[in-house]
Amino acid sequence: MHAPKPFHILLIQPPCARTTGPSWLSVSIAASLTNPGISLTFYDANLDFFSFLLESMNFKKLKEDPSGGSPGAHGPFQSDGFFYPQTFLRAVKHLNDHLKQEFSLFYPSIIQRGTFYQPDIKNWTQAEAFSIDRSRNPFYPFCDQRVEKNLNRLKTGLLLIAASRPEQLLGALTMASFAKKMRPELYLTLMGDLFNPSQPIRVADETIATNEIQPLLDLIQNKFGTQFSGETSNNSWAPFSLKKYLTPTAVFPLMERKGLSFLSEKLPKPFTLPLICSRSKGITGVFIPKHPPTDKISSEKQHHRKPFFYLGIKCDLDHPMDPETLLNAFQGGLRIIQWQCLTGPLKTLSQTLWHAADAGIWNHIIISSKTDPDLAAELIHFMSHNPNIAHSWIRRTGEDHRFSAPESRIEKGVTAYDRLPDLPGRPFWHALTDPADLLLFVAKHGCQKVKRWRIDDDGVSVYTLGKSITYHFKKPDHLPQGYLNRICQMVQAGGSVGTKWVRYNLERAFLIGYVLEKGVIVGNSSLKQPRSKYLESLSKSSKMDLSGYLERGYTSVRPDYRGMGFGTRLLEGLTKRIGDKKLFSIISEDNVATQKIAIRNRTQKVASFYSSRMEKQVGLWVPEGSDS
């Protein structure tokens, strides 16, 4: 008895979307349809669209790939040169400049790497009119040259166009209109929660306005009579040409499915990590858009020197997470957490961020329009002052909608350091708009290195914070012009001391130390010659004779440079130049960071008292072995 012929399905992922791997929706559909009764063909029209454009480009004018490889047809996107930040920036700029020129006739349509935006389209009527207007639609040249031959791969059966991102909506409608005209006999179905269930699409025979798979299975069974055996294929990734994606290694997005616990034995076979992340399959990264329980990730701790796969996840930032769980998750391959649904007191939220950063995990915070305004303001202040903890963040001022991507802006928080000259350029992560790019860079180089990269003012050069610093130690009257003003502002910006006597004390200081990078003061400290009345007050409070002492203080380091040891080395340099002088420092009991610097400089606390001037408990610290 002959087996029944399989039912044929052509699954299409339309442009424009990420080029680092197929969408979660496409992967989910493919995994659910790996059945002996189904013959599934996958056409990644999004990948083909960008590959089609890359073929007309010349990457040879870019500098030689630092990895030693040649640029190739797709430039450095598929070589190890991708992981060199400057090469990556140059390639993306080259591609985006080409796209801008290539589609100038279709203005105001904007196509850039992995994204598309048409600001004139505001509703479904305009969207459907745009999808058939060759004079305004930039996707038609691609449809004529590449899509038609792929449609002919399906003789009979179901043509399924699946779109999961707002940037794909107009591309999906265009491909549907084109396909219906070229192959009217095919049963055309649009799928994805982008589509409006109350707004039927005229060119589609069926619209499944959800990302849930069951309605699709019901359609195939009820409309076409195809029965599912319940078996799954062992070759469920066969439809995907993994090595063609525009990264050195594909990044697969996954989503926890209802009723299933992530990273457990209950997951269906196509979603088990050993299969997804097998290097033989060309995948070393997995990005999970929906948050799994972190303890389940911890239970999958990999027993290798390096993780076999790397993960990026989304998690709600609404409750404490203990350090051990986060450390185990890092050892299990977790590299990025996108924190969302921000609720609770700032102290609790910031502690979780601290624990994640200490574990080596990159913290990316998403502030949505639903975040409490007061909490949002507190978070922005915290993140601006602690870029070594809150590594990257965006603020979304509008909710997701179907005709453009949600408006996201990288908003510079207001800090006391804003009165000082800006550091050149901007953080490198600003260029990593695709979370998969961020995952790849952090997995390759580590959180510590990536957070210190900064794009220079030319937009393509990259420098590392702290790499070209110089230390200087000078008397106040030997400082370059304007430097005393800047150092006063640095001390005031630090916020840990009263500001009334800052200029007076610095003008009379025994010695001032400061750190320069690219002409900008990034850290400073000093040895002050305290006023006599001040010394008398301290001696009385501490019950110690401090006459003739110098005071070590006014240490301030810009937020971007904290954690690099500048404060410690400044104090070491000042102490070496003290001669036969004695010194002390006053450190508030709540200033743990400065206390750590003091301990590293072999300084000990010898007294503690309440400072009415600072209105807090403070400690008096002197070098170890002092005879006071």
C-alpha positions as CSV (number, residue, x, y, z in Angstrom):
1,M,0.0,0.0,0.0
2,H,1.4,3.4,-1.0
3,A,1.9,6.1,1.6
4,P,-0.3,9.2,0.9
5,K,1.5,12.1,-0.7
6,P,2.6,14.8,1.7
7,F,0.9,18.1,1.9
8,H,3.1,20.9,0.5
9,I,3.6,24.2,2.3
10,L,5.8,27.1,1.3
11,L,6.6,29.2,4.4
12,I,7.9,32.7,3.6
13,Q,9.5,35.2,6.0
14,P,9.0,38.6,4.5
15,P,11.4,41.6,4.7
16,C,12.4,43.6,6.7
17,A,13.6,41.9,9.8
18,R,16.8,40.9,11.6
19,T,19.4,39.2,9.4
20,T,21.1,37.2,12.2
21,G,18.7,34.2,11.9
22,P,15.1,33.3,11.2
23,S,12.3,34.8,13.2
24,W,10.8,32.9,16.2
25,L,7.5,32.6,14.4
26,S,9.1,30.9,11.4
27,V,11.1,28.6,13.7
28,S,8.0,27.8,15.7
29,I,5.9,27.0,12.6
30,A,8.7,24.8,11.2
31,A,9.1,22.9,14.4
32,S,5.3,22.3,14.6
33,L,5.1,21.1,11.0
34,T,7.9,18.6,11.1
35,N,5.5,15.7,10.4
36,P,5.7,12.9,7.9
37,G,2.4,14.1,6.3
38,I,3.9,17.6,5.7
39,S,6.4,18.7,3.1
40,L,7.7,22.1,4.2
41,T,9.8,24.5,2.2
42,F,11.1,27.6,3.9
43,Y,12.0,30.7,1.9
44,D,13.6,33.5,4.0
45,A,12.7,36.4,1.7
46,N,14.1,38.8,4.3
47,L,17.5,37.3,4.2
48,D,17.3,37.0,0.4
49,F,16.3,40.7,0.2
50,F,19.4,41.9,2.0
51,S,21.6,39.3,0.3
52,F,20.3,40.5,-3.1
53,L,21.3,44.1,-2.2
54,L,24.7,43.0,-0.9
55,E,25.5,41.4,-4.2
56,S,25.5,44.8,-5.9
57,M,27.9,46.2,-3.4
58,N,31.7,46.4,-3.4
59,F,33.2,45.7,0.0
60,K,36.8,45.8,-1.3
61,K,37.1,49.5,-0.6
62,L,36.8,48.6,3.1
63,K,40.0,48.0,4.9
64,E,41.3,44.4,5.0
65,D,39.4,42.2,7.4
66,P,41.4,42.3,10.7
67,S,40.8,38.6,11.2
68,G,42.9,37.9,8.1
69,G,40.1,36.9,5.9
70,S,38.9,38.5,2.7
71,P,35.7,40.6,2.7
72,G,33.8,38.1,0.5
73,A,30.5,38.7,-1.3
74,H,28.7,39.7,1.9
75,G,31.6,41.7,3.3
76,P,32.6,41.0,6.9
77,F,29.1,40.0,8.0
78,Q,29.8,36.3,7.6
79,S,33.5,36.3,8.6
80,D,35.2,36.8,12.0
81,G,35.8,40.4,10.9
82,F,32.2,40.9,12.2
83,F,33.5,40.7,15.7
84,Y,36.0,43.6,15.2
85,P,33.9,46.7,16.3
86,Q,35.5,49.1,13.8
87,T,35.0,46.6,10.9
88,F,31.4,46.0,12.0
89,L,30.7,49.8,12.0
90,R,32.3,50.4,8.7
91,A,30.4,47.5,7.1
92,V,27.0,48.6,8.5
93,K,27.6,52.2,7.4
94,H,28.6,51.0,4.0
95,L,25.4,48.9,3.7
96,N,23.1,51.6,5.0
97,D,24.6,54.3,2.7
98,H,24.1,51.9,-0.2
99,L,20.5,51.3,0.8
100,K,19.8,55.0,1.1
101,Q,21.1,55.6,-2.4
102,E,19.5,52.4,-3.8
103,F,16.0,53.4,-2.6
104,S,16.2,57.1,-2.9
105,L,13.5,57.0,-5.7
106,F,11.1,55.5,-3.1
107,Y,11.4,58.3,-0.5
108,P,10.1,58.6,2.2
109,S,10.5,54.8,2.5
110,I,13.5,54.1,4.7
111,I,15.3,50.8,4.5
112,Q,18.3,50.1,6.7
113,R,20.0,46.9,7.9
114,G,17.2,44.8,9.4
115,T,14.5,47.5,9.4
116,F,12.0,49.3,7.2
117,Y,9.8,52.4,7.9
118,Q,7.2,54.2,5.8
119,P,6.0,57.3,7.7
120,D,3.2,58.0,5.3
121,I,1.3,54.8,6.1
122,K,-1.1,55.3,9.0
123,N,-3.9,52.8,8.5
124,W,-4.9,49.5,6.7
125,T,-6.4,51.3,3.7
126,Q,-3.2,53.1,3.0
127,A,-1.2,49.9,3.7
128,E,-3.1,47.9,1.1
129,A,-2.9,50.7,-1.4
130,F,0.9,50.8,-0.9
131,S,1.2,47.1,-1.3
132,I,0.1,47.3,-5.0
133,D,1.7,50.6,-5.9
134,R,4.9,49.9,-7.9
135,S,5.8,53.6,-8.1
136,R,6.1,53.9,-4.3
137,N,6.9,50.4,-3.1
138,P,10.6,49.5,-2.9
139,F,10.0,45.8,-2.6
140,Y,8.7,45.2,-6.2
141,P,12.1,45.1,-7.9
142,F,13.1,42.4,-5.5
143,C,9.8,40.5,-6.1
144,D,10.3,40.6,-9.8
145,Q,13.8,39.3,-9.7
146,R,13.9,36.9,-6.8
147,V,10.4,36.1,-5.4
148,E,8.7,34.8,-8.5
149,K,11.1,31.9,-9.0
150,N,10.7,30.9,-5.3
151,L,6.9,30.9,-5.7
152,N,7.3,28.4,-8.5
153,R,8.8,25.9,-6.1
154,L,5.3,25.3,-4.8
155,K,3.1,23.5,-7.4
156,T,0.1,23.0,-5.2
157,G,-0.7,23.5,-1.5
158,L,-0.5,26.3,1.1
159,L,1.5,29.5,0.7
160,L,2.1,30.8,4.2
161,I,3.5,34.3,4.8
162,A,4.4,34.7,8.5
163,A,5.3,38.2,9.9
164,S,6.1,38.9,13.5
165,R,7.6,42.4,13.5
166,P,6.0,45.7,12.6
167,E,8.8,46.4,10.1
168,Q,7.6,43.3,8.2
169,L,4.0,44.3,7.7
170,L,4.3,46.2,4.5
171,G,6.7,43.7,3.1
172,A,4.3,40.9,3.9
173,L,1.3,42.7,2.2
174,T,3.4,43.4,-0.8
175,M,4.6,39.8,-1.2
176,A,1.0,38.6,-0.7
177,S,-0.3,41.0,-3.5
178,F,2.5,39.9,-5.8
179,A,2.1,36.2,-5.1
180,K,-1.7,36.3,-5.6
181,K,-1.3,38.0,-9.0
182,M,1.4,35.5,-10.1
183,R,-0.1,32.3,-8.6
184,P,-3.8,32.9,-8.0
185,E,-4.4,29.2,-7.7
186,L,-2.4,28.9,-4.4
187,Y,-4.2,29.1,-1.1
188,L,-2.5,32.2,0.4
189,T,-2.5,32.6,4.2
190,L,-1.1,35.5,6.2
191,M,-0.1,34.7,9.8
192,G,1.1,36.8,12.7
193,D,-0.3,39.0,15.5
194,L,0.5,42.0,13.4
195,F,-2.6,41.4,11.4
196,N,-6.0,42.7,12.6
197,P,-8.6,40.0,13.0
198,S,-11.4,42.5,12.3
199,Q,-9.7,43.8,9.2
200,P,-9.7,41.1,6.4
201,I,-6.9,41.3,3.9
202,R,-8.4,41.2,0.4
203,V,-5.5,39.4,-1.3
204,A,-5.4,36.6,1.4
205,D,-7.6,33.5,1.3
206,E,-7.1,33.3,5.1
207,T,-5.6,35.5,7.8
208,I,-4.5,34.0,11.1
209,A,-4.1,37.1,13.3
210,T,-2.0,35.4,16.0
211,N,1.4,33.8,16.6
212,E,-0.2,30.8,18.2
213,I,0.3,27.6,16.1
214,Q,-2.9,25.7,16.8
215,P,-5.1,27.8,14.4
216,L,-2.7,27.0,11.6
217,L,-2.8,23.3,12.4
218,D,-6.6,23.5,12.5
219,L,-6.6,25.2,9.1
220,I,-4.4,22.5,7.5
221,Q,-6.5,19.7,9.0
222,N,-9.9,21.1,8.3
223,K,-9.4,22.8,5.0
224,F,-7.0,20.3,3.4
225,G,-7.8,17.1,5.3
226,T,-4.2,16.6,6.3
227,Q,-3.9,14.4,9.4
228,F,-1.0,14.8,11.9
229,S,0.5,11.5,13.1
230,G,1.9,13.0,16.2
231,E,5.5,12.1,15.1
232,T,8.2,14.6,14.6
233,S,11.0,14.5,12.1
234,N,14.6,14.1,13.3
235,N,15.6,16.7,10.7
236,S,13.4,19.6,11.8
237,W,16.1,22.2,11.0
238,A,16.5,21.1,7.4
239,P,14.4,24.0,6.0
240,F,16.8,26.6,7.3
241,S,20.0,27.5,5.5
242,L,21.9,28.5,8.6
243,K,25.2,29.4,7.0
244,K,23.6,32.0,4.8
245,Y,22.6,34.4,7.6
246,L,24.6,37.7,7.7
247,T,26.6,36.8,10.9
248,P,29.5,34.5,11.5
249,T,27.1,32.2,13.4
250,A,23.3,32.1,13.3
251,V,21.3,33.3,16.4
252,F,18.0,31.5,16.9
253,P,15.2,33.2,18.8
254,L,13.1,30.9,21.0
255,M,10.0,31.5,23.0
256,E,8.7,29.6,26.0
257,R,5.5,27.9,24.8
258,K,2.4,27.8,27.0
259,G,2.3,24.9,29.4
260,L,6.0,24.1,28.8
261,S,8.9,24.9,31.2
262,F,11.9,26.2,29.4
263,L,15.0,24.0,29.4
264,S,13.2,21.0,30.8
265,E,12.6,17.5,29.5
266,K,9.0,18.5,28.6
267,L,10.1,20.6,25.6
268,P,9.2,19.2,22.2
269,K,12.2,17.6,20.5
270,P,12.8,20.4,18.0
271,F,13.3,22.9,20.8
272,T,15.9,21.0,22.8
273,L,19.1,23.0,23.2
274,P,21.6,20.3,22.2
275,L,20.0,20.2,18.8
276,I,19.5,24.0,18.4
277,C,23.0,24.9,19.6
278,S,25.0,22.1,18.0
279,R,28.0,23.7,16.3
280,S,27.6,21.2,13.5
281,K,24.3,23.1,12.8
282,G,26.2,26.4,12.6
283,I,24.6,28.0,15.7
284,T,26.3,29.2,18.8
285,G,23.8,31.7,20.0
286,V,20.2,31.6,21.1
287,F,18.1,34.6,21.9
288,I,15.0,34.0,23.9
289,P,12.4,36.8,23.6
290,K,10.2,35.7,26.5
291,H,11.6,35.1,29.9
292,P,12.2,31.6,31.2
293,P,12.7,30.8,34.8
294,T,16.3,31.6,35.6
295,D,16.7,28.6,37.9
296,K,16.0,26.3,35.0
297,I,18.9,27.9,33.1
298,S,21.0,27.3,36.2
299,S,20.1,23.6,36.2
300,E,21.5,23.4,32.7
301,K,24.9,24.5,33.8
302,Q,27.4,23.4,31.1
303,H,30.4,21.4,32.2
304,H,32.8,22.9,29.7
305,R,35.6,25.5,30.0
306,K,33.5,27.7,27.7
307,P,29.7,27.4,27.3
308,F,28.5,25.3,24.4
309,F,25.9,27.9,23.7
310,Y,25.1,31.5,24.7
311,L,21.7,32.9,25.8
312,G,20.0,36.2,25.8
313,I,16.7,36.4,27.6
314,K,14.0,38.9,28.6
315,C,13.0,39.0,32.3
316,D,10.6,41.1,34.4
317,L,12.5,43.3,36.8
318,D,10.0,43.2,39.6
319,H,11.6,41.0,42.4
320,P,15.0,40.3,43.9
321,M,17.2,37.7,42.2
322,D,20.0,36.1,44.3
323,P,23.6,36.3,43.2
324,E,24.2,32.5,43.2
325,T,21.4,31.9,40.7
326,L,22.7,34.6,38.4
327,L,26.3,33.3,38.6
328,N,25.1,29.8,37.8
329,A,23.1,31.2,34.9
330,F,26.2,32.9,33.6
331,Q,28.2,29.7,33.8
332,G,25.3,28.0,32.0
333,G,25.8,30.4,29.0
334,L,23.5,33.4,29.9
335,R,25.1,36.6,28.7
336,I,22.4,39.2,28.3
337,I,19.2,40.0,30.2
338,Q,16.7,42.5,28.8
339,W,14.9,43.7,31.8
340,Q,11.3,44.8,31.3
341,C,8.1,45.3,33.3
342,L,9.9,47.4,35.9
343,T,8.1,47.6,39.2
344,G,9.1,47.9,42.9
345,P,11.5,50.1,44.9
346,L,14.7,51.3,43.2
347,K,16.8,49.8,45.9
348,T,15.5,46.3,45.2
349,L,15.8,46.7,41.4
350,S,19.3,48.1,41.6
351,Q,20.5,45.2,43.8
352,T,19.4,42.7,41.2
353,L,21.2,44.7,38.5
354,W,24.4,44.8,40.7
355,H,24.2,41.0,41.2
356,A,23.8,40.4,37.4
357,A,26.7,42.7,36.5
358,D,28.9,41.0,39.1
359,A,28.1,37.7,37.5
360,G,29.3,39.0,34.2
361,I,25.9,39.4,32.6
362,W,25.0,42.4,30.4
363,N,22.1,44.4,31.8
364,H,19.8,46.0,29.2
365,I,16.9,47.9,30.7
366,I,13.7,48.6,28.7
367,I,11.7,51.5,30.1
368,S,8.2,51.4,28.5
369,S,5.5,54.1,28.5
370,K,3.7,52.0,31.1
371,T,6.6,52.3,33.6
372,D,5.7,54.5,36.6
373,P,7.0,58.0,35.8
374,D,8.6,58.5,39.2
375,L,10.3,55.1,39.0
376,A,11.4,55.8,35.4
377,A,13.1,59.1,36.6
378,E,14.8,57.3,39.4
379,L,16.0,54.5,37.1
380,I,17.4,57.0,34.5
381,H,19.3,58.8,37.3
382,F,20.7,55.5,38.6
383,M,21.6,54.2,35.2
384,S,23.3,57.5,34.1
385,H,25.5,57.4,37.2
386,N,26.2,53.6,37.0
387,P,26.9,52.6,33.4
388,N,29.1,49.8,34.7
389,I,25.9,48.3,36.2
390,A,23.2,49.3,33.8
391,H,25.1,48.7,30.6
392,S,22.5,49.7,28.0
393,W,19.0,51.0,28.0
394,I,16.2,52.4,25.9
395,R,13.1,54.4,26.7
396,R,10.0,53.6,24.6
397,T,7.7,56.5,24.3
398,G,4.9,54.7,22.4
399,E,3.4,51.3,22.4
400,D,4.0,48.8,19.5
401,H,1.8,49.5,16.5
402,R,1.5,47.9,13.1
403,F,2.8,50.5,10.7
404,S,6.1,51.4,12.3
405,A,8.5,50.0,14.9
406,P,7.8,51.2,18.5
407,E,9.6,54.5,19.0
408,S,12.6,53.8,21.1
409,R,15.1,56.4,22.2
410,I,18.4,56.2,23.9
411,E,18.0,59.1,26.3
412,K,20.9,60.7,28.0
413,G,20.3,60.9,31.7
414,V,21.0,64.2,33.5
415,T,24.1,64.0,35.8
416,A,26.1,66.6,37.6
417,Y,29.0,65.8,35.2
418,D,27.0,67.3,32.3
419,R,28.5,70.7,33.1
420,L,31.9,69.3,32.1
421,P,33.2,68.7,28.6
422,D,31.6,65.6,27.0
423,L,33.6,62.5,26.3
424,P,34.2,62.1,22.5
425,G,31.6,60.0,20.6
426,R,29.0,57.6,22.1
427,P,28.9,54.1,23.6
428,F,29.4,51.3,21.1
429,W,26.2,49.5,22.2
430,H,24.2,52.4,20.6
431,A,25.1,50.8,17.2
432,L,23.9,47.3,18.3
433,T,20.2,47.8,17.7
434,D,19.6,44.1,17.1
435,P,19.7,42.2,20.4
436,A,21.3,39.3,18.5
437,D,24.2,41.6,17.6
438,L,24.7,42.5,21.2
439,L,24.5,38.9,22.3
440,L,27.2,37.9,19.7
441,F,29.6,40.7,20.8
442,V,29.1,40.1,24.5
443,A,29.5,36.3,24.1
444,K,32.7,36.9,22.0
445,H,34.4,39.6,24.0
446,G,32.8,39.7,27.4
447,C,30.8,42.3,29.2
448,Q,33.8,44.2,30.6
449,K,35.4,44.8,27.2
450,V,32.2,45.7,25.3
451,K,31.0,48.2,27.9
452,R,34.3,50.2,27.5
453,W,34.1,50.5,23.7
454,R,33.2,53.9,22.5
455,I,32.4,55.1,18.9
456,D,34.5,58.1,18.1
457,D,33.0,61.3,16.5
458,D,33.7,60.0,13.0
459,G,31.1,57.3,13.5
460,V,33.3,54.4,12.5
461,S,36.4,54.5,14.7
462,V,36.3,52.8,18.1
463,Y,38.4,53.5,21.2
464,T,38.5,51.8,24.6
465,L,37.9,53.8,27.7
466,G,40.9,53.9,29.9
467,K,43.4,52.7,27.2
468,S,45.1,56.0,26.5
469,I,45.0,57.7,29.9
470,T,47.8,59.8,31.5
471,Y,48.3,60.6,35.1
472,H,49.4,64.1,36.2
473,F,50.4,65.5,39.7
474,K,50.8,69.2,40.0
475,K,50.7,72.1,42.4
476,P,47.6,74.3,42.0
477,D,49.5,77.2,40.4
478,H,51.1,74.8,37.8
479,L,47.8,73.5,36.5
480,P,47.0,74.3,32.8
481,Q,44.6,77.1,32.2
482,G,41.0,76.2,33.0
483,Y,41.9,72.9,34.7
484,L,41.2,74.2,38.3
485,N,37.6,75.1,37.2
486,R,37.1,71.6,35.8
487,I,38.5,69.9,38.8
488,C,36.2,72.0,41.1
489,Q,33.3,70.9,38.9
490,M,34.4,67.2,39.1
491,V,34.5,67.4,42.9
492,Q,31.1,69.1,43.1
493,A,29.7,66.5,40.6
494,G,30.8,63.6,42.8
495,G,28.3,64.8,45.4
496,S,30.1,63.3,48.4
497,V,31.4,66.5,50.0
498,G,30.1,70.0,50.8
499,T,30.8,72.5,48.1
500,K,31.3,75.7,50.1
501,W,35.1,75.4,50.5
502,V,36.0,73.3,47.4
503,R,37.6,76.1,45.4
504,Y,39.3,77.6,48.4
505,N,40.8,74.3,49.5
506,L,41.9,73.4,45.9
507,E,43.6,76.7,45.4
508,R,45.7,76.1,48.5
509,A,46.1,72.4,48.1
510,F,49.5,70.7,48.6
511,L,49.1,68.7,45.4
512,I,46.4,67.8,42.9
513,G,46.3,64.6,40.9
514,Y,44.2,64.1,37.8
515,V,43.7,61.7,34.9
516,L,43.3,62.7,31.3
517,E,42.0,60.8,28.3
518,K,41.5,62.5,24.9
519,G,41.9,65.9,26.5
520,V,39.1,65.3,29.0
521,I,39.6,65.1,32.8
522,V,38.1,61.7,33.8
523,G,39.3,61.5,37.4
524,N,41.0,63.6,40.1
525,S,42.0,63.7,43.8
526,S,44.1,65.9,46.0
527,L,46.1,66.5,49.1
528,K,44.5,69.5,50.9
529,Q,46.0,71.8,53.5
530,P,43.1,72.0,55.9
531,R,42.0,75.3,57.5
532,S,43.0,75.6,61.1
533,K,39.4,75.9,62.4
534,Y,38.5,72.8,60.4
535,L,41.4,70.9,61.9
536,E,40.5,72.0,65.5
537,S,36.9,70.8,64.9
538,L,38.1,67.4,63.6
539,S,40.6,66.9,66.4
540,K,37.9,67.5,68.9
541,S,35.4,65.2,67.3
542,S,37.9,62.4,66.7
543,K,39.9,62.9,69.9
544,M,43.1,63.0,67.8
545,D,45.7,65.7,67.4
546,L,45.7,66.4,63.6
547,S,47.8,69.6,63.6
548,G,50.3,69.7,60.7
549,Y,48.4,66.9,58.8
550,L,47.4,67.0,55.1
551,E,43.9,65.8,54.2
552,R,43.6,63.3,51.3
553,G,40.3,63.8,49.5
554,Y,38.2,65.4,46.8
555,T,38.4,62.2,44.8
556,S,36.0,62.1,41.8
557,V,35.8,59.7,38.9
558,R,33.4,60.0,35.9
559,P,30.7,57.3,35.9
560,D,32.0,55.7,32.7
561,Y,35.4,55.2,34.2
562,R,34.5,53.8,37.6
563,G,35.7,50.3,38.5
564,M,39.0,50.8,36.5
565,G,41.2,51.5,39.5
566,F,41.8,55.2,38.7
567,G,41.0,56.3,42.3
568,T,43.4,53.8,43.8
569,R,46.2,54.8,41.4
570,L,45.6,58.5,42.0
571,L,45.9,58.1,45.8
572,E,49.0,55.9,45.4
573,G,50.6,58.7,43.3
574,L,49.7,61.4,45.7
575,T,50.9,59.4,48.7
576,K,54.3,58.7,47.1
577,R,54.8,62.5,46.7
578,I,53.9,63.4,50.3
579,G,57.5,63.6,51.7
580,D,57.7,63.7,55.5
581,K,54.1,64.9,55.8
582,K,51.4,63.0,57.6
583,L,47.9,62.7,56.2
584,F,44.3,61.6,57.0
585,S,41.1,61.3,55.1
586,I,37.5,61.7,56.1
587,I,35.1,59.1,54.5
588,S,31.4,58.9,55.2
589,E,30.3,55.6,56.5
590,D,27.9,55.1,53.6
591,N,30.6,55.7,51.0
592,V,31.6,52.0,50.5
593,A,33.4,52.6,47.2
594,T,35.9,55.2,48.7
595,Q,36.4,53.0,51.7
596,K,37.5,50.1,49.4
597,I,40.0,52.4,47.7
598,A,41.3,53.5,51.1
599,I,41.8,49.9,52.1
600,R,43.6,49.0,48.9
601,N,45.9,51.9,49.7
602,R,46.8,50.4,53.0
603,T,44.8,52.9,55.0
604,Q,42.8,52.1,58.1
605,K,39.9,53.7,60.0
606,V,41.0,54.9,63.4
607,A,38.0,57.0,64.5
608,S,34.3,57.4,63.8
609,F,32.0,60.3,64.7
610,Y,29.0,62.3,63.6
611,S,29.7,65.2,61.3
612,S,27.3,68.0,61.8
613,R,28.6,69.6,58.6
614,M,27.9,66.6,56.5
615,E,25.0,65.5,58.6
616,K,26.1,61.9,58.7
617,Q,28.4,59.5,60.4
618,V,32.0,59.6,59.1
619,G,35.2,57.8,59.7
620,L,38.7,59.2,60.0
621,W,41.3,57.2,58.1
622,V,45.1,57.2,58.3
623,P,47.8,55.2,56.6
624,E,48.7,51.9,58.2
625,G,51.6,52.2,60.6
626,S,50.9,55.8,61.4
627,D,52.1,56.8,64.8
628,S,49.1,59.0,65.5
